[in-house]
Amino acid sequence: MTERYADVILNISHESVDRPFTYIIPEELRGKLTPGTAVQVPFGNAKEAKLGYVLSLRKEAPSGFQLREILGIAEKKLGVEEGLLSLAVWMHEHYGCMLNQALKTVLPVKEAVRARRRKDTESAEHTARSEAAARELTAEQSALLSELGQAEAEKPGGSYLLFGVTGSGKTEVYMRLIEEQRRQGKQAILLLPEINLTFQTVRYLEERFGGEVAIIHSKLAKGERYRQFLRAARGEASVMVGPRSALFAPFPNLGLIIIDEEHDGAYRNDAVPRYDTREVAAKRAELAGAQLILGSATPSVESWRRAETGEYRLLRLTRRAVPGAVPASATVADLREELKRGNRTVFSESLREKIEGCLSRQEQVMLFMNRRGYARFLSCRSCGEPLSCPHCDVSLTYHEDGSLRCHYCGYKTVKPERCPSCGSPYIAGFGMGTQQLAEQTKRMFPAARVLRMDADAVRGKDGGQSILDRFRAKEADILVGTQMIVKGHDFPNVTLVGIMAADTELYLSHYTSAERCFQLLTQAAGRAGRGEKRGEVVIQTYRPEHYAIQSAAAQDYERFAAAELSFRRAAGYPPVLHMMTVQLASKEEEALTRAAACYADCLQAAAKKLGAAPQCIGPVNAAVYRVQDYFRKMIYMKHAGYDILVQIKAAAEEAFREQVSGGISVLYEFV
């Protein structure tokens, strides 16, 4: 018997329609619909047809409902590949979001838009040169690939954590794995955290695989993104590369997913659903029977623990790929001692001497400071009041063009002549950003050619690629920048990295602050000495005794992981326990206070009903209480069972909506 009915997800984001609706399949469409097909359907009293996607087909109709017919197939809309549809359903259940929100996530491009002709590297002139461009493998790389090949032969799929020191040749391993998938007629996805890494890697991929490479990233126009996903769906491309949205490439025969720099915070989606790309990638790999590789020199604590417990299989690359190249030697400069010696410059004596040495040898230097702008904030020297954003509870960052900007909401103004609070003319900058660092670097080393790379300097379409190209071509001696410069870049002539304020991350009010500090320092240190020349790193800090600083200086990840997991165990933080974060926001502060208390009561009642005893903290003010005129409160709930937290959330949300009407937005994050 042919399927005569279809369960359809409507393209409407509202709690009342957050479920599939059953429609009759008209005679002319029977046999033409499959899960994922985009269709036009009638709904409610609306005069215009609504867009929907077929979730499943059925032979029997549900009883007790008067059904309507599907009007037709939505020809101009991209359908959903069946595996991606299953992934959307899983995301809906796993992250507690609406089904339509999950569907929109796996469908980042929904319809055709006229594409502009591209001028970048992906053109018909590029043909595959594949193996001819392959680099010679080290013994470690060969052994690792052999191990992976044997595991694949025994049992297809599986999840692996590739723990390789900086410069160990993880990218070449990725290339060989992709080649193997192509030989088998399968496709591969390579995820990267930063857009400037995407450009760099695409060049390398196209040297190997030519026109079989598709690229997706936020700088592409809608029409071009549509064309790239269409190429994947039609089998015209076998490799998709890009940030987290590339995970949803509609490959019909996916064999491999690689997440490079898997520890990076960019893999967490801030919009609803607030998903972890690593978890979603693992589920997609499972649904497709594909292999998942997570690579990093500084794995996330969550992934490391999964490797320890056997959920991931651990692979190691312990040596740098270039013969003779070794990890950079580290010097820790205690800024407290520098101050005692009368050094009030931003450069420790050790760093200044080493920069002078590099410049004399015509070697290059990278200076890392994870704070953009000219000064962190301006403050009145008379009354002490900082100049703050009128819409957010943060100080404004001072930029070299004389502007004051909020890095939360984008508010911009000019530096006032007098203090808005007391009228004093004595306003000064405190703290330092990359703009001021670049300026002071030019003063200290006037003969050096200095480039700067941060979010303000890379607003152009190329995502900063021109800056990186100039530095690689040795058109500059010193590159000053934020974390953009320390992720995955390979500059053989860089022999010195200076980390200007190593402990900045340690002062963030988040349980992952030490992990983030260690990762940034280690990644930064990994940029030095990647060629044949010996590399050095100078770590400037006020907290040289901290285990994150000590471990990064020693380039000892396992030492850090042991200390950090011990801390997480004692405090009950992920990955030891799972945690649900609830953020409530409103423009009305009193209404928010009442709603947050109500939601906390709903959570406690839901937990009691389920017989669970989670730890509950809050409601408390968010670290930044007001953003874009919205006040924000947080509630944290921890429990060993992830599914328990999802169930508590579902029950609490339903009870909350019955008691509180409108004006309160609620966001969830599960870890």
Residue pairs with C-beta under 8 A, 6 or more apart in sequence:
1 59
2 30
2 31
2 59
3 25
3 30
3 33
3 57
3 58
3 59
4 24
4 25
4 30
4 58
4 59
4 61
5 22
5 23
5 24
5 25
5 57
5 58
5 59
5 60
5 61
5 67
6 22
6 23
6 25
6 33
6 39
6 54
6 55
6 56
6 57
6 58
6 70
7 20
7 21
7 22
7 54
7 55
7 56
7 57
7 58
8 20
8 21
8 22
8 23
8 39
8 41
8 52
8 53
8 54
8 55
8 70
9 20
9 52
9 53
9 55
9 99
9 100
9 103
10 17
10 21
10 41
10 43
10 50
10 51
10 52
10 100
11 50
11 51
11 52
11 53
11 100
11 103
11 104
12 43
12 50
12 100
13 98
13 100
13 101
13 104
14 98
15 98
15 657
17 100
18 98
18 99
18 100
19 99
20 55
20 56
20 99
21 41
21 43
21 52
22 58
22 61
22 62
22 65
22 67
23 39
23 41
23 67
23 68
23 69
23 70
24 61
24 67
24 68
24 69
24 70
25 33
25 57
25 69
25 70
26 69
26 70
29 70
29 72
29 73
32 73
33 39
33 54
33 57
33 70
33 73
34 54
34 57
34 82
35 54
35 55
35 56
35 57
35 80
35 82
35 85
36 53
36 54
36 79
36 80
36 81
36 82
36 84
36 85
37 53
37 54
37 73
37 79
38 51
38 52
38 53
38 73
38 74
38 77
38 78
38 79
38 80
39 51
39 52
39 53
39 54
39 70
39 71
39 72
39 73
39 74
40 49
40 50
40 51
40 52
40 70
40 71
40 72
40 73
40 74
41 49
41 50
41 52
41 68
41 70
41 71
42 49
42 50
42 68
42 69
42 71
43 49
43 50
49 71
51 74
51 77
53 79
53 80
53 85
53 103
55 85
55 89
61 67
76 111
76 112
77 110
77 111
78 107
78 109
78 110
78 111
78 112
78 226
78 229
78 230
78 233
78 250
80 88
80 103
80 106
80 107
80 250
81 233
81 250
81 251
81 252
83 254
83 284
83 287
83 288
84 106
84 107
84 248
84 250
84 284
85 103
85 106
86 287
87 106
87 248
87 280
87 283
87 284
87 287
88 99
88 102
88 103
88 105
88 106
89 99
89 102
90 283
91 97
91 102
91 105
91 106
91 273
91 275
91 280
91 283
92 98
92 99
92 101
92 102
92 273
93 646
94 279
94 283
94 646
94 670
95 102
95 273
95 274
95 275
95 668
95 670
96 273
96 646
96 649
96 650
96 653
96 668
96 670
97 272
97 273
97 668
101 272
101 273
102 273
104 110
105 248
105 269
105 273
105 275
106 248
107 248
108 216
108 225
108 229
108 245
108 248
109 222
109 225
109 226
109 229
111 226
112 223
112 226
112 230
113 221
113 222
113 223
113 226
114 223
115 221
115 223
115 224
115 226
115 227
116 221
116 223
116 224
118 224
121 202
121 203
121 206
122 202
122 206
122 211
122 213
122 215
124 211
126 206
126 210
126 211
127 210
127 211
128 208
128 209
128 210
128 211
128 212
129 207
129 208
129 210
130 179
130 208
130 209
130 210
131 179
133 207
133 208
134 172
134 175
134 176
134 179
134 208
135 169
135 172
135 321
137 145
137 169
137 172
137 176
138 169
138 319
138 321
140 168
140 316
140 317
140 318
140 319
141 169
141 172
141 173
141 176
141 317
141 321
144 162
144 173
144 315
144 316
144 317
145 173
145 176
145 177
147 315
148 160
148 177
148 291
148 315
149 180
151 158
151 313
152 158
152 291
156 289
156 291
157 285
157 286
157 289
157 290
157 291
157 292
158 291
158 292
158 313
159 282
159 285
159 291
159 292
159 294
159 306
159 311
159 312
159 313
160 291
160 292
160 293
160 294
160 312
160 313
160 314
160 315
161 262
161 294
161 295
161 296
161 299
161 303
161 304
161 306
161 307
161 312
161 313
161 314
161 315
162 170
162 173
162 293
162 294
162 295
162 296
162 315
162 316
162 317
163 296
163 297
163 299
163 304
163 307
163 314
163 315
163 316
163 317
163 557
164 170
164 173
164 295
164 296
164 297
164 316
164 317
164 318
165 297
165 317
165 318
165 319
165 320
165 327
165 526
165 555
166 297
166 320
166 327
166 522
166 523
166 525
166 526
166 527
166 530
167 320
167 321
167 322
167 325
167 327
167 490
167 526
167 529
167 530
168 297
168 317
168 318
168 319
168 320
168 321
169 317
169 320
169 321
170 260
170 295
170 317
171 201
171 204
171 260
172 321
173 295
173 317
174 190
174 258
174 260
174 293
174 295
175 204
175 205
175 208
177 188
177 256
177 258
177 291
177 293
178 188
178 190
178 205
178 208
178 209
178 239
178 256
178 258
179 208
181 187
181 188
181 238
181 255
181 256
182 188
182 209
182 212
182 238
182 239
184 255
185 253
186 238
186 253
186 254
186 255
186 256
186 290
187 232
187 237
187 238
187 239
187 240
187 249
187 251
187 252
187 253
187 254
187 255
187 256
188 238
188 239
188 240
188 254
188 255
188 256
188 257
188 258
189 239
189 240
189 241
189 246
189 247
189 249
189 251
189 254
189 256
189 257
189 258
190 201
190 205
190 239
190 240
190 241
190 246
190 258
190 260
191 241
191 242
191 243
191 244
191 246
191 247
191 257
191 258
191 259
191 260
191 267
191 277
191 281
192 198
192 201
192 241
192 242
192 243
192 260
192 261
192 488
193 243
193 260
193 261
193 264
193 265
193 266
193 267
193 487
194 243
194 264
194 266
194 484
194 487
194 488
195 217
195 218
195 219
195 243
195 463
196 458
196 463
196 464
196 465
196 468
196 484
197 260
197 261
197 487
197 488
197 489
198 215
198 217
198 241
198 242
198 243
198 463
199 462
199 463
199 465
200 465
200 468
200 488
200 489
201 241
201 260
202 213
202 215
202 241
205 213
205 239
205 241
206 213
209 238
209 239
211 237
212 236
212 237
212 238
212 239
213 237
213 239
213 241
214 228
214 229
214 231
214 232
214 237
214 239
214 240
214 241
214 249
215 228
215 240
215 241
215 242
216 225
216 228
216 229
216 240
216 241
216 242
216 243
216 245
216 246
216 249
217 242
217 243
217 245
217 246
217 463
218 243
218 245
219 461
219 462
219 463
220 228
228 237
228 240
229 249
229 250
231 237
232 240
232 249
232 250
232 251
233 250
233 251
233 252
235 252
240 246
240 249
240 251
243 266
244 266
244 267
244 269
244 277
247 257
247 277
247 280
247 281
247 284
254 284
254 285
254 288
254 290
255 288
255 290
255 291
256 290
256 291
256 292
256 293
257 281
257 284
257 285
257 290
257 291
257 292
257 293
258 292
258 293
258 295
259 267
259 277
259 278
259 281
259 292
259 293
259 294
259 295
260 295
260 296
260 488
261 295
261 296
261 487
261 488
262 278
262 294
262 295
262 296
262 299
262 300
262 303
263 296
263 298
263 299
263 300
263 303
263 519
264 487
265 516
267 276
267 277
267 278
268 274
268 275
268 276
268 277
269 275
269 276
269 277
272 667
274 667
274 668
274 669
274 670
276 671
278 294
278 300
278 302
278 303
281 292
282 292
284 290
285 291
285 292
294 303
294 312
296 303
297 522
297 523
297 526
297 557
298 518
298 519
298 522
298 523
298 557
299 307
299 557
299 561
300 515
301 512
301 515
301 561
301 564
301 565
301 568
301 575
302 574
302 575
302 671
303 312
304 561
304 565
305 565
305 575
306 312
306 575
307 313
307 314
320 326
320 327
320 530
322 492
322 530
322 531
322 532
323 532
324 532
325 529
325 530
325 531
325 532
326 529
326 534
327 525
327 526
327 529
327 535
327 555
328 497
328 525
328 526
328 528
328 529
328 534
328 535
328 536
328 537
328 555
329 534
329 535
329 536
329 537
330 525
330 536
330 537
330 538
330 539
330 552
330 553
330 554
330 555
331 350
331 354
331 536
331 537
331 538
331 539
332 539
332 541
332 544
332 549
332 550
332 553
333 348
333 349
333 350
333 351
333 538
333 539
333 540
333 541
334 541
334 542
334 544
335 348
335 540
335 541
335 542
336 542
338 348
338 349
341 349
343 349
345 352
345 440
345 444
346 432
346 437
346 440
346 500
347 355
347 444
347 498
348 538
348 540
350 538
351 498
351 538
351 540
352 444
354 496
354 498
354 536
354 538
355 365
355 445
355 448
355 478
355 496
355 498
356 445
358 364
358 365
358 477
358 495
358 496
359 365
359 445
359 447
359 448
359 477
361 495
363 493
363 494
363 495
363 496
363 533
364 471
364 474
364 476
364 477
364 478
364 479
364 491
364 493
364 494
364 495
364 496
365 477
365 478
365 479
365 494
365 495
365 496
365 497
365 498
366 478
366 479
366 480
366 481
366 485
366 486
366 491
366 494
366 496
366 497
366 498
366 524
366 527
366 528
367 437
367 441
367 478
367 479
367 480
367 481
367 497
367 498
367 500
368 481
368 482
368 483
368 485
368 486
368 497
368 498
368 499
368 500
368 520
368 524
369 432
369 433
369 434
369 437
369 480
369 481
369 482
369 500
369 501
370 482
370 483
370 501
370 504
370 505
370 520
371 431
371 432
371 433
371 434
371 482
371 501
371 504
372 397
372 407
372 433
372 434
372 435
372 454
372 455
372 456
372 482
373 397
373 398
373 399
373 405
373 407
373 433
373 434
373 435
373 436
373 456
374 397
374 398
374 399
374 400
374 429
374 432
374 433
374 435
374 436
374 439
375 397
375 398
375 429
375 430
375 431
375 432
375 433
375 436
376 395
376 397
376 398
376 429
376 430
376 431
376 432
376 433
377 386
377 387
377 395
377 396
377 397
377 398
377 429
377 430
377 431
378 386
378 387
378 395
378 396
378 398
378 404
378 415
378 427
378 428
378 429
378 430
379 385
379 386
379 387
379 395
379 427
379 428
379 430
380 386
380 419
380 421
380 422
380 424
380 426
380 427
381 424
381 426
381 427
381 428
382 419
382 422
382 424
382 426
383 419
383 421
383 422
383 424
385 419
385 420
385 421
385 422
386 395
386 396
387 395
387 396
387 404
387 415
387 416
387 420
387 427
388 394
388 395
388 396
389 395
389 396
389 406
389 408
389 409
389 411
390 411
391 406
391 409
391 411
391 626
391 627
391 628
391 629
392 406
392 408
392 409
392 411
392 624
392 626
392 627
392 628
393 624
393 625
393 626
393 627
394 406
394 407
394 408
394 624
396 404
396 405
396 406
396 411
396 413
397 404
397 405
397 406
397 407
397 433
398 404
398 415
398 429
398 433
399 405
399 433
399 435
399 456
400 435
400 436
400 439
402 414
402 415
403 412
403 413
403 414
403 415
404 412
404 413
404 414
404 415
405 411
405 412
406 412
408 624
408 627
408 628
409 627
409 628
415 427
416 427
417 425
418 424
418 425
418 427
419 425
419 426
419 427
429 436
432 440
432 500
432 501
433 454
434 452
434 454
434 480
434 481
434 482
435 452
435 454
435 456
437 480
437 500
438 450
438 452
438 480
441 448
441 450
441 478
441 480
442 448
442 450
445 477
445 478
448 477
448 478
449 475
449 476
449 477
449 478
450 476
450 477
450 478
450 479
450 480
451 467
451 470
451 471
451 476
451 478
451 479
451 480
452 467
452 479
452 480
452 481
453 464
453 467
453 468
453 479
453 480
453 481
453 482
453 484
453 485
454 481
454 482
454 484
455 482
455 484
457 464
457 467
458 464
458 467
458 484
460 466
464 484
467 479
468 489
470 476
471 479
471 491
472 491
474 493
479 485
483 520
483 523
485 527
486 497
486 520
486 523
486 524
486 526
486 527
487 523
489 527
490 530
491 527
491 530
492 530
492 531
492 532
492 533
493 531
493 533
494 527
494 528
494 529
494 530
494 535
495 528
495 529
495 533
495 534
495 535
495 536
496 528
496 535
496 536
496 537
496 538
497 524
497 525
497 527
497 528
497 535
497 536
497 537
497 538
498 537
498 538
498 540
499 521
499 524
499 525
499 537
499 538
499 539
499 540
500 540
501 540
501 541
502 517
502 521
502 539
502 540
502 541
502 543
502 549
502 552
503 517
503 541
503 542
503 543
503 546
503 549
504 517
505 513
505 514
505 516
505 517
505 520
506 513
506 514
506 517
506 543
506 546
506 548
507 513
508 516
509 623
510 516
510 623
511 568
511 571
511 573
511 574
514 546
514 547
514 548
514 564
514 567
515 548
515 564
517 546
517 548
517 549
517 552
518 548
518 551
518 552
518 557
518 560
518 564
521 539
521 548
521 549
521 552
521 553
522 552
522 555
522 557
524 537
525 537
525 539
525 552
525 555
528 535
528 536
528 537
529 535
529 536
539 549
539 552
539 553
541 549
543 549
544 550
547 559
547 560
547 563
547 564
548 560
548 564
550 559
551 557
551 559
551 560
551 563
552 560
565 576
567 573
568 574
568 575
568 576
569 576
572 615
572 638
573 579
573 638
574 671
575 671
577 615
577 638
577 639
577 640
578 638
578 639
578 640
578 641
578 642
578 645
578 670
578 671
579 636
579 637
579 638
579 645
579 670
579 671
580 636
580 637
580 638
580 645
580 646
580 648
580 649
580 668
580 669
580 670
580 671
581 634
581 635
581 636
581 668
581 669
581 670
581 671
582 599
582 603
582 618
582 634
582 635
582 636
582 637
582 649
582 666
582 667
582 668
583 622
583 632
583 633
583 634
583 666
583 667
583 668
583 669
584 592
584 595
584 596
584 599
584 619
584 632
584 633
584 634
584 635
584 664
584 665
584 666
585 592
585 630
585 631
585 632
585 633
585 664
585 665
585 666
585 667
586 592
586 595
586 630
586 631
586 663
586 664
586 665
587 629
587 630
587 631
587 663
588 631
588 663
589 631
591 663
591 664
592 631
592 632
592 633
592 664
593 633
595 656
595 660
595 664
596 618
596 619
596 633
596 635
597 619
598 656
598 659
598 660
599 619
599 635
599 652
599 656
599 660
599 666
600 616
600 618
600 619
600 635
602 651
602 652
602 653
602 655
602 656
602 659
603 616
603 635
603 637
603 648
603 649
603 652
604 616
605 652
605 655
606 647
606 648
606 649
606 651
606 652
606 655
607 613
607 614
607 616
607 637
607 648
609 651
610 644
610 647
610 648
610 651
612 639
612 641
612 644
612 648
614 637
614 638
614 639
614 644
614 645
614 648
615 637
615 638
615 639
616 635
616 636
616 637
616 638
617 635
617 636
617 637
617 638
618 633
618 634
618 635
618 636
619 633
619 634
619 635
620 633
620 634
620 635
621 632
621 633
621 634
622 632
622 633
622 634
624 632
625 631
625 632
626 632
630 665
637 645
637 648
639 645
639 648
642 670
645 670
646 670
649 668
653 666
656 666
